[in-house]
Amino acid sequence: MTENITINMPEIVPLYPLREIIAFPYMVFTMFLKHEDLLPFEEAVLFNNLVALVKIKDETTGELLADLHEIGTLCKVVSISKLPQEGAKVVLEGVIRVRVLAIVQQTPVALSRLEPVREFAEKSMVSEALVGSLNALLKIALSYGRPLPDDVMKMIDFIDNPARLSDLVALYLNLPVDELQKLLETIDPLERLKKVYMHLTNEVQRLQIKGEVQAEVTKKVGKSQKEFLLREQMKQIQEELGEEDSRTGEVNELRHKLERAKMPEEVYKIAEKELKRLERINPASPEYTVSRTYLDYLIAIPWQTSTPDNKDINQAEKVLNEDHYDLKKVKERILEYLAVRTLKEKTKGPILCFVGPPGVGKTSLGKSIARTLGRKFIRISLGGMRDEAEIRGHRRTYIGALPGRIIQEINRAGSNNPIFMLDEVDKIGVDFRGDPASALLEVLDPEQNFSFTDHYLDVPFDLTSVMFITTANLLDPIPAPLKDRMEVITLTGYTDEEKLNIAKKYLVQREIEENGLSANPIAFTDEAIMRIIHDYTREAGVRNLQRNIASVIRKVVKEIAQGKTARPEITQEVVSELLGPQRFFDEVAAEKDRVGVATGLAWTESGGDIIFIEATKMKGKGDLILTGSLGEVMKESARAALSFVQANSDEFGIPKKDFDNTTIHIHVPAGSIPKDGPSAGVTMATTLVSLFSGRPARRDVAMTGEMSLTGRVLAIGGLKEKVLAARRAGVKTVVAPAKNRKDLDDIPDNVKEELEFLFVEDVREVLEHALNG
Ligand SMILES: Nc1ncnc2c1ncn2[C@@H]1O[C@H](COP(=O)(O)OP(=O)(O)OP(=O)(O)O)[C@@H](O)[C@H]1O
């Protein structure tokens, strides 16, 4: 179909050069013009109200008419209204495309000779499809909120003429002026429609991406805000309906609990503040959980909950005796301590510290104290603890923060006056994460612990009702400030007879019950227990004894379960049969006396022990090699011993030259176990004299003593443990410093009877006894 041009178009028409805009046919638009630009529009009256609007090619040029595009738009002047100040508003309506053939007059008004551009818009399947798609695309663009003038909107639905549609849509597109000019110059309506379609597709894509990005952002930012608003709305609705939402229910429940938690006033205030904060936090946020857990902790802590003390000291004595054999002195001191405690509940007295080798009953004494008083019992081990936070907790700012062990355990016990046993205070460590010992000081020091502040709780908790008991294997490694605040109760190792009694009176019965053999009681003969003590254990305490008794009983239980005839009595033969080959031998009797090997006595954290110090010599530069994981102090005493022997060699019948060009090697077996301390001095000297004089050292003479450079023998510690170890190993004579004679009082009579004791002032006396020949 051909578009009919129904206007009466003169051959010559005034022309107005356009700069930044393009006029399209069918476009109704307004221009605000200065007075000097008005003339072509005013002159239009003479030319059927028509004026040609043509874009200048190069806007920077001064010669406007010289450089015009070829195609422009013929427009009808609808109205000219002068503005009050200056210039006028001109309303125009695009009519048709025109081609400028010539400029026939330049001044005072430009006149141009034009020719209408005829557009042929064949309606075809292609054009119809394009029109349909364009319409659909437009709707999509509109759905992204791109506004379209109302009149254009209305028209679009009715226009099926591709030429008109493409021009209308072109107006709608946000295209640069040059691009619009190209569309104006595209005469073929179908071609133009295609171009417009492409531009619109791009535009829709752009809008789509923009929309997606915007949606993503709003989704992210808005989600929590939206949720919060919805929740608030829900709350209001529920309030109006007289219902309670689950969160308000939770908060109300927490409030009730807070009120009933009997916390101190200042803590209550903090908890209340936290609860108010919790109300404002979005429950889906991690912060909510942090706040909630904190409140749960504050509520659960036994601020005022305590167990009533059983203050009957006689009853306490009975319980202690029921649970433990002997330990007279220890029990005496515990009872004194308890007596004071029961009279004055919150004493600022020292803390009990049980020191002794493993398995001597430190922990079980603590348990008994808890049982006599009727208090809860808590036990934590401080061994290897290096992080202060383990005691005092992490600040809540850390993710996953928790209170320290002290508060956690008190919380678990549910009482503010438990017996709190801190094991292995001698093994507490220090590193970059802080010093747990100083945190522990705050816990234990009665001057400070009424307001112990855990980092997590951040509120003080009164620990004065808690009865702390510490345990250690050795006293020396305990940090001095901690030691200061403790009342040390030493538990020494047991003699074989004591072990036998403990086993007979306590351990066997305990294990029978433990292993469900009560219905089929069995009896251990004394010899059987002694065999376990001698052949299967080597220890100061009774832990391994208990373990081996348990092992025998379990094997008996297994036999009963298998239907074998029950054994009425456990004899030494049965023990050997059930426990297998002997595990420990008499180390002293096992070998003969040797040159360069002397028997020493050591005090380790597992009690006393015997050590065989060995020395050998070889050709060399006179070095002293020391092996066997020796500590600094022990190395120094080896050097001192060598100097002493060398300096006094004449006395021992050793020629001076024997030391020339000789390298000496001293080794202390059980090389992987670290050893330290000065008490091996006399043994080192004995070994060296034996080595150089060729006199064998008596294996059954065990010695202990620090030695000065002149040969004086100085006092040592742990004599009882050492003597017990010597006896266990089959030693006949114990040589010890004269200053330790007083320690004999602690040694049981039967042990004293079995061993010969020699208290010496000078190492020469030792040599006299220990060396043969
Ligand atoms: N005098 C005793 N009377 C009765 N039983 C005892 C006695 N001494 C120790 N025991 C028992 O020996 C076992 C080990 O004791 P416990 O666990 O108290 O040792 P410990 O000194 O705490 O050792 P560790 O230093 O290794 O913690 C317990 O079953 C305990 O009851």
The ligand as an SDF file (V2000), in Angstrom:
LIG
                    3D

 31 33  0  0  0  0  0  0  0  0999 V2000
   45.2100  -45.4260  101.3580 N   0  0  0  0  0  0  0  0  0  0  0  0
   44.3560  -45.9050  100.4630 C   0  0  0  0  0  0  0  0  0  0  0  0
   43.3060  -46.6150  100.8590 N   0  0  0  0  0  0  0  0  0  0  0  0
   42.4340  -47.1070   99.9890 C   0  0  0  0  0  0  0  0  0  0  0  0
   42.4980  -46.9260   98.6430 N   0  0  0  0  0  0  0  0  0  0  0  0
   43.5180  -46.2100   98.1790 C   0  0  0  0  0  0  0  0  0  0  0  0
   44.4880  -45.6480   99.0540 C   0  0  0  0  0  0  0  0  0  0  0  0
   45.3870  -44.9580   98.2970 N   0  0  0  0  0  0  0  0  0  0  0  0
   44.9940  -45.0960   97.0310 C   0  0  0  0  0  0  0  0  0  0  0  0
   43.8590  -45.8240   96.9280 N   0  0  0  0  0  0  0  0  0  0  0  0
   43.1350  -46.1880   95.7210 C   0  0  0  0  0  0  0  0  0  0  0  0
   44.0230  -46.1730   94.5950 O   0  0  0  0  0  0  0  0  0  0  0  0
   43.4090  -45.6960   93.4320 C   0  0  0  0  0  0  0  0  0  0  0  0
   44.2230  -44.6080   92.8120 C   0  0  0  0  0  0  0  0  0  0  0  0
   44.1840  -43.4640   93.6200 O   0  0  0  0  0  0  0  0  0  0  0  0
   43.9570  -41.9910   93.1050 P   0  0  0  0  0  0  0  0  0  0  0  0
   43.2640  -42.0200   91.7960 O   0  0  0  0  0  0  0  0  0  0  0  0
   43.3410  -41.1850   94.1670 O   0  0  0  0  0  0  0  0  0  0  0  0
   45.4290  -41.5770   92.8540 O   0  0  0  0  0  0  0  0  0  0  0  0
   46.0660  -40.1570   92.6980 P   0  0  0  0  0  0  0  0  0  0  0  0
   47.0150  -39.9790   93.8200 O   0  0  0  0  0  0  0  0  0  0  0  0
   45.0240  -39.1530   92.5580 O   0  0  0  0  0  0  0  0  0  0  0  0
   46.9050  -40.3430   91.3640 O   0  0  0  0  0  0  0  0  0  0  0  0
   47.2270  -39.2800   90.2080 P   0  0  0  0  0  0  0  0  0  0  0  0
   48.3500  -38.4040   90.7150 O   0  0  0  0  0  0  0  0  0  0  0  0
   47.6810  -40.1570   89.0890 O   0  0  0  0  0  0  0  0  0  0  0  0
   45.9700  -38.5580   89.9440 O   0  0  0  0  0  0  0  0  0  0  0  0
   42.0380  -45.2660   93.8430 C   0  0  0  0  0  0  0  0  0  0  0  0
   41.1130  -46.2360   93.5120 O   0  0  0  0  0  0  0  0  0  0  0  0
   42.1300  -45.1230   95.3470 C   0  0  0  0  0  0  0  0  0  0  0  0
   40.9100  -45.3460   95.9870 O   0  0  0  0  0  0  0  0  0  0  0  0
  1  2  1  0
  2  3  1  0
  2  7  2  0
  3  4  2  0
  4  5  1  0
  5  6  2  0
  6  7  1  0
  6 10  1  0
  7  8  1  0
  8  9  2  0
  9 10  1  0
 10 11  1  0
 11 12  1  0
 11 30  1  0
 12 13  1  0
 13 14  1  0
 13 28  1  0
 14 15  1  0
 15 16  1  0
 16 17  2  0
 16 18  1  0
 16 19  1  0
 19 20  1  0
 20 21  2  0
 20 22  1  0
 20 23  1  0
 23 24  1  0
 24 25  2  0
 24 26  1  0
 24 27  1  0
 28 29  1  0
 28 30  1  0
 30 31  1  0
M  END
$$$$
